[in-house]
Amino acid sequence: MADTKDVVIDSDGHVFEDNEEIISRLRIPKEFIGSTVRSGLFPPSSHVQYRFGRRPEGAFGVDSQGRYSNPGPDGWIDFMDTVGISSALLFPTQGQRIGRIVNREYAIALAQAYNEWLAETYLDRSTRFRGVAILPMHDPEAAVEELHRAVTELRMSAALIPATGVHLDVTHKQYWPLLAEAARLGCPLAVHGGGHWDLGMETVNVGAVANALGHPVSIMIVLGNLIFNGLFDRYPDLRVCFLEGGVSWLLTALERFDRAASGVVPFNPRGEVLELPEGQTMRDYVIRLLRDQRISVGMEGDEHDLPYALESIGHQPFMFSSDFPHEVNADLVSQQIQNVRDLTTSDESAAPAILGGNAAHFFRI
């Protein structure tokens, strides 16, 4: 492993799904598994995610000749050894789009099959891999059951909640039993940007614009719903992380949420909306959740606003994320790790926490 004095934990890596292996685990009669399922287990990305351009060699498993290859477990271990990562949380690629599936029964079966494939292919391969389950949000009861199974039987460390691409986000009342079960199990929920649906970007003509705005805006919406609906108070053991939005979106959320809360008194006859005690600001409330690591934020290594965020909030909520093998290669990730160290020289405790300690605490590694 690369020589580094700090333990590095990747809070947001990705796998490429092996469709044939997942199909072999589908609890669906063979006559229902036709060519459509075999060619694409999950629905396609939103059209605003289509980007015309060149990615770095090695990103998305593409070599200098444009040939595609799936890194798989062995490729992931080689990558971790090269850049000095001790453990990695593994998120899906296509599986982030499970919420776009129309058929409820298929979504349930596919979530089960994917989670079993991830556990058997990666978690059984090495204890350095940490699994992130996908859930059939189409059916709240089934989602609760699969979350329980994923944690207690398949050894998953977290569960994915797509920020967009589901009918209702996880903060709506029909999903409160899911939040309760996650809190009871001590399983973090990971809100992941990337779908870019329903965000008003249909007229964007350069894909990079959608990529830049879709991630932070979508996760900001979910955070706002969690906060203003008082769900962290309702479920005191609930922990949620927000990924692929960088750092600056959080600073914007703090400012805008604080301003909005100070100007509106909610109509709240059933006590289901957050009401702050006299003298407490929304900014203070959210920063307390961040410092208590009830809310965590994934970041890469090129966020120039990190020093200001550390001064305003502290280092407790921030966790290093590589996004490998999306968009990046080993050289870029190594540079990002060094960037974190360079940006935190004023606080010697910040870099070890951001690169490894915070994720170890949040994901119970």
C-alpha positions as CSV (number, residue, x, y, z in Angstrom):
1,M,0.0,0.0,0.0
2,A,1.2,3.6,-0.7
3,D,3.2,5.1,2.1
4,T,0.9,7.4,4.1
5,K,0.7,8.3,7.7
6,D,-3.1,8.7,7.5
7,V,-5.8,6.0,7.2
8,V,-7.8,6.9,4.1
9,I,-11.4,5.6,3.8
10,D,-13.3,6.2,0.6
11,S,-16.9,7.2,1.5
12,D,-18.1,7.1,-2.0
13,G,-16.8,4.6,-4.6
14,H,-18.8,2.8,-7.2
15,V,-19.1,-0.6,-8.8
16,F,-20.1,-1.5,-12.3
17,E,-23.0,-4.0,-12.2
18,D,-22.6,-7.5,-13.8
19,N,-26.0,-7.9,-15.3
20,E,-25.7,-11.7,-15.9
21,E,-24.6,-12.3,-12.4
22,I,-27.4,-10.2,-11.0
23,I,-30.0,-11.9,-13.3
24,S,-28.8,-15.3,-11.9
25,R,-30.0,-14.1,-8.5
26,L,-33.4,-12.7,-9.6
27,R,-36.3,-14.5,-8.0
28,I,-38.3,-14.1,-11.1
29,P,-39.5,-17.0,-13.4
30,K,-37.3,-17.3,-16.5
31,E,-40.1,-16.5,-18.9
32,F,-40.3,-13.0,-17.4
33,I,-36.6,-12.3,-17.9
34,G,-36.5,-11.4,-21.6
35,S,-34.1,-9.5,-23.8
36,T,-35.1,-6.2,-22.4
37,V,-34.1,-7.1,-18.9
38,R,-30.8,-8.7,-20.1
39,S,-29.9,-5.6,-22.1
40,G,-30.5,-3.2,-19.2
41,L,-31.5,-4.2,-15.7
42,F,-32.1,-0.6,-14.7
43,P,-33.7,2.2,-16.6
44,P,-31.4,4.6,-18.6
45,S,-30.0,7.8,-17.2
46,S,-31.9,11.1,-17.7
47,H,-31.2,12.8,-21.0
48,V,-29.6,15.7,-19.3
49,Q,-26.8,13.4,-18.1
50,Y,-25.7,12.7,-21.7
51,R,-22.4,14.4,-22.0
52,F,-20.4,14.8,-25.2
53,G,-16.7,14.9,-24.2
54,R,-13.6,13.0,-23.3
55,R,-12.9,11.6,-19.8
56,P,-9.5,10.9,-18.2
57,E,-7.9,7.6,-19.2
58,G,-9.0,5.0,-16.6
59,A,-12.2,6.8,-15.7
60,F,-15.2,4.5,-16.2
61,G,-12.8,1.7,-17.0
62,V,-11.8,3.2,-20.4
63,D,-8.2,2.8,-21.5
64,S,-6.2,5.1,-23.9
65,Q,-7.7,3.2,-26.9
66,G,-11.3,3.7,-25.7
67,R,-11.7,0.1,-24.7
68,Y,-14.1,-0.5,-21.8
69,S,-13.2,-2.8,-18.9
70,N,-14.9,-3.4,-15.6
71,P,-12.4,-3.0,-12.7
72,G,-14.2,-5.5,-10.6
73,P,-13.0,-6.5,-7.1
74,D,-9.4,-7.1,-8.2
75,G,-9.2,-3.8,-10.0
76,W,-10.7,-2.0,-7.0
77,I,-8.1,-3.6,-4.7
78,D,-5.3,-2.5,-7.1
79,F,-6.7,1.0,-7.1
80,M,-6.9,1.1,-3.3
81,D,-3.3,-0.2,-3.0
82,T,-2.0,2.4,-5.5
83,V,-3.5,5.4,-3.8
84,G,-3.4,4.2,-0.2
85,I,-7.1,3.6,0.6
86,S,-7.8,1.2,3.4
87,S,-11.5,0.7,3.0
88,A,-14.2,1.8,0.5
89,L,-17.9,2.2,0.6
90,L,-19.3,0.8,-2.6
91,F,-22.3,2.4,-4.3
92,P,-24.0,1.2,-7.5
93,T,-23.7,2.8,-10.9
94,Q,-26.9,1.7,-12.8
95,G,-28.5,0.8,-9.5
96,Q,-28.9,4.5,-8.6
97,R,-31.8,4.5,-11.0
98,I,-33.8,1.9,-9.3
99,G,-36.5,4.5,-8.4
100,R,-37.3,4.9,-12.2
101,I,-38.4,1.3,-12.5
102,V,-42.2,1.2,-13.2
103,N,-43.1,-2.3,-12.0
104,R,-43.1,-2.5,-8.2
105,E,-42.5,-6.3,-8.0
106,Y,-39.6,-6.1,-10.4
107,A,-38.0,-3.3,-8.3
108,I,-38.3,-5.5,-5.2
109,A,-36.7,-8.5,-6.8
110,L,-34.0,-6.5,-8.4
111,A,-33.0,-4.8,-5.2
112,Q,-32.7,-8.2,-3.5
113,A,-30.7,-9.6,-6.4
114,Y,-28.3,-6.6,-6.6
115,N,-27.7,-6.6,-2.8
116,E,-26.9,-10.3,-2.8
117,W,-24.6,-9.9,-5.8
118,L,-22.7,-7.0,-4.1
119,A,-22.3,-9.0,-0.9
120,E,-21.1,-12.2,-2.6
121,T,-18.9,-10.5,-5.2
122,Y,-17.3,-7.8,-3.1
123,L,-17.9,-8.1,0.6
124,D,-17.0,-11.8,0.6
125,R,-13.9,-11.0,-1.5
126,S,-12.3,-8.6,1.0
127,T,-13.2,-6.9,4.3
128,R,-11.8,-3.7,2.9
129,F,-15.1,-3.4,0.9
130,R,-18.1,-2.0,2.6
131,G,-21.5,-2.4,0.9
132,V,-24.2,0.1,0.3
133,A,-27.6,-1.5,-0.3
134,I,-30.3,-0.3,-2.7
135,L,-33.9,-0.3,-1.7
136,P,-37.3,-0.7,-3.5
137,M,-38.7,2.7,-2.5
138,H,-41.8,1.9,-4.6
139,D,-43.1,0.0,-1.6
140,P,-42.3,1.3,1.9
141,E,-42.9,-2.0,3.6
142,A,-40.7,-3.9,1.2
143,A,-38.0,-1.2,1.6
144,V,-38.0,-1.7,5.4
145,E,-37.8,-5.4,5.0
146,E,-34.9,-5.2,2.5
147,L,-33.0,-2.7,4.7
148,H,-33.3,-5.1,7.6
149,R,-32.1,-8.0,5.5
150,A,-29.3,-6.0,4.0
151,V,-27.9,-5.0,7.4
152,T,-28.5,-8.1,9.4
153,E,-27.9,-10.8,6.8
154,L,-25.8,-9.3,4.0
155,R,-23.5,-7.1,6.3
156,M,-24.2,-3.8,4.4
157,S,-22.9,-0.7,6.0
158,A,-25.4,1.8,4.6
159,A,-28.3,2.1,2.3
160,L,-28.6,4.3,-0.8
161,I,-31.3,6.9,-1.2
162,P,-31.3,8.5,-4.6
163,A,-31.8,12.3,-4.3
164,T,-33.9,12.3,-7.4
165,G,-35.6,9.7,-9.6
166,V,-38.1,8.5,-7.0
167,H,-41.8,9.4,-6.8
168,L,-41.3,10.9,-3.3
169,D,-38.1,11.5,-1.5
170,V,-37.3,9.7,1.7
171,T,-38.6,12.5,4.0
172,H,-42.2,12.0,3.1
173,K,-44.4,10.4,5.8
174,Q,-44.9,7.1,4.0
175,Y,-41.2,6.5,4.5
176,W,-41.0,7.4,8.2
177,P,-41.0,3.7,9.1
178,L,-37.9,3.3,6.9
179,L,-36.2,6.1,8.8
180,A,-37.2,4.5,12.1
181,E,-35.7,1.2,11.0
182,A,-32.5,2.7,9.8
183,A,-32.1,4.5,13.2
184,R,-32.9,1.3,15.1
185,L,-30.4,-0.7,13.1
186,G,-27.7,2.0,13.4
187,C,-27.5,2.0,9.6
188,P,-26.7,5.3,7.9
189,L,-28.7,6.4,4.9
190,A,-26.7,7.9,2.0
191,V,-28.4,10.5,-0.1
192,H,-26.6,10.4,-3.5
193,G,-26.9,13.0,-6.2
194,G,-26.7,12.1,-9.9
195,G,-30.1,11.6,-11.4
196,H,-30.8,15.2,-12.4
197,W,-34.5,14.5,-13.0
198,D,-37.2,17.0,-12.2
199,L,-34.8,19.9,-11.5
200,G,-35.8,22.2,-14.3
201,M,-32.7,21.6,-16.4
202,E,-34.4,20.3,-19.6
203,T,-33.2,23.3,-21.6
204,V,-29.5,22.9,-20.6
205,N,-27.4,22.4,-23.8
206,V,-24.0,21.6,-22.2
207,G,-24.0,18.5,-20.1
208,A,-21.4,19.9,-17.7
209,V,-23.9,22.4,-16.5
210,A,-26.3,19.7,-15.4
211,N,-23.5,17.8,-13.8
212,A,-22.4,20.8,-11.9
213,L,-25.8,21.8,-10.6
214,G,-27.8,18.6,-10.4
215,H,-25.8,17.0,-7.6
216,P,-25.8,19.8,-5.1
217,V,-29.3,21.1,-5.8
218,S,-30.9,17.6,-5.4
219,I,-29.2,16.7,-2.2
220,M,-29.9,20.2,-0.8
221,I,-33.6,19.6,-1.3
222,V,-33.5,16.3,0.7
223,L,-31.6,17.9,3.5
224,G,-34.1,20.7,3.7
225,N,-37.0,18.3,3.9
226,L,-35.2,16.3,6.6
227,I,-34.4,19.4,8.7
228,F,-37.7,21.3,8.4
229,N,-39.8,18.2,9.0
230,G,-38.0,17.7,12.3
231,L,-37.0,14.1,11.4
232,F,-33.6,14.2,13.2
233,D,-35.5,15.0,16.4
234,R,-38.2,12.4,15.7
235,Y,-35.5,9.7,15.2
236,P,-32.6,10.6,17.5
237,D,-30.3,7.8,16.2
238,L,-30.9,8.7,12.5
239,R,-27.7,9.4,10.6
240,V,-27.7,10.7,7.0
241,C,-24.8,11.5,4.6
242,F,-25.0,13.6,1.4
243,L,-22.7,12.7,-1.4
244,E,-21.2,14.1,-4.6
245,G,-22.2,17.7,-4.0
246,G,-18.8,19.0,-2.7
247,V,-18.7,21.5,0.1
248,S,-20.1,24.8,-1.1
249,W,-23.7,23.6,-1.3
250,L,-23.7,23.1,2.4
251,L,-22.7,26.7,3.1
252,T,-25.5,27.9,0.8
253,A,-28.0,25.6,2.6
254,L,-26.9,27.0,6.0
255,E,-27.5,30.6,4.9
256,R,-30.7,30.0,3.0
257,F,-32.3,27.7,5.6
258,D,-31.4,30.2,8.4
259,R,-32.9,33.1,6.5
260,A,-36.1,31.1,5.7
261,A,-36.6,29.9,9.2
262,S,-36.2,33.3,10.7
263,G,-39.0,34.8,8.5
264,V,-41.7,32.2,8.8
265,V,-43.5,30.6,11.8
266,P,-44.9,27.3,10.6
267,F,-48.5,26.2,11.0
268,N,-47.9,23.1,13.0
269,P,-51.1,21.8,14.8
270,R,-49.8,18.1,14.9
271,G,-46.3,18.9,15.8
272,E,-44.8,17.3,12.7
273,V,-42.8,20.3,11.5
274,L,-39.6,21.5,13.3
275,E,-40.1,24.4,15.7
276,L,-36.9,25.8,17.2
277,P,-36.8,26.8,20.8
278,E,-36.7,30.4,21.7
279,G,-33.3,31.9,21.0
280,Q,-32.0,29.1,18.7
281,T,-31.3,29.8,15.1
282,M,-31.6,27.3,12.3
283,R,-27.9,27.7,11.5
284,D,-27.0,26.8,15.1
285,Y,-29.4,23.8,14.9
286,V,-27.9,22.4,11.7
287,I,-24.3,23.0,12.7
288,R,-25.0,21.0,15.9
289,L,-26.2,18.1,13.8
290,L,-23.1,18.4,11.6
291,R,-20.7,18.5,14.5
292,D,-22.5,15.5,16.2
293,Q,-22.0,13.6,12.9
294,R,-25.7,13.0,12.5
295,I,-25.3,14.7,9.1
296,S,-22.1,14.0,7.1
297,V,-21.0,15.3,3.8
298,G,-18.9,13.6,1.1
299,M,-16.2,15.7,-0.5
300,E,-13.4,15.1,-3.0
301,G,-10.1,17.0,-2.9
302,D,-10.5,20.1,-5.0
303,E,-13.0,22.1,-2.9
304,H,-11.4,25.5,-2.5
305,D,-14.1,26.6,0.0
306,L,-13.0,23.8,2.4
307,P,-10.9,26.1,4.7
308,Y,-13.9,28.4,5.1
309,A,-16.2,25.5,5.8
310,L,-13.9,24.2,8.4
311,E,-13.7,27.6,10.1
312,S,-17.5,27.9,10.0
313,I,-18.5,24.4,10.9
314,G,-15.6,22.3,11.9
315,H,-14.1,19.2,10.3
316,Q,-16.6,16.7,11.9
317,P,-19.0,16.3,9.0
318,F,-16.7,16.0,6.0
319,M,-15.6,12.6,4.5
320,F,-13.3,12.0,1.6
321,S,-14.9,10.5,-1.5
322,S,-13.1,9.3,-4.6
323,D,-16.0,8.6,-6.9
324,F,-13.8,5.9,-8.5
325,P,-14.2,4.7,-11.2
326,H,-16.5,7.5,-12.3
327,E,-14.8,10.6,-13.8
328,V,-11.4,9.9,-12.2
329,N,-8.4,7.6,-12.3
330,A,-5.7,6.7,-9.7
331,D,-3.5,9.7,-10.4
332,L,-6.4,12.2,-10.0
333,V,-7.5,10.6,-6.7
334,S,-4.0,10.6,-5.3
335,Q,-3.8,14.3,-6.1
336,Q,-7.2,14.9,-4.4
337,I,-5.9,13.2,-1.2
338,Q,-2.9,15.4,-1.2
339,N,-5.1,18.4,-1.9
340,V,-7.0,17.7,1.3
341,R,-3.8,17.7,3.3
342,D,-2.7,21.0,1.6
343,L,-6.0,22.7,2.3
344,T,-6.0,21.8,6.0
345,T,-2.6,22.8,7.2
346,S,-4.0,25.3,9.7
347,D,-5.5,22.4,11.7
348,E,-3.4,19.3,12.0
349,S,-6.4,17.2,13.2
350,A,-8.5,18.0,10.1
351,A,-6.8,16.0,7.4
352,P,-6.8,12.6,9.3
353,A,-10.4,13.2,10.3
354,I,-11.6,14.0,6.7
355,L,-9.5,11.3,5.0
356,G,-10.5,8.5,7.4
357,G,-11.6,9.2,10.9
358,N,-14.9,10.7,10.2
359,A,-16.0,8.0,7.8
360,A,-14.8,5.3,10.3
361,H,-17.0,6.9,12.9
362,F,-20.0,7.5,10.7
363,F,-20.1,4.1,9.0
364,R,-18.9,2.2,12.2
365,I,-15.8,0.9,10.4
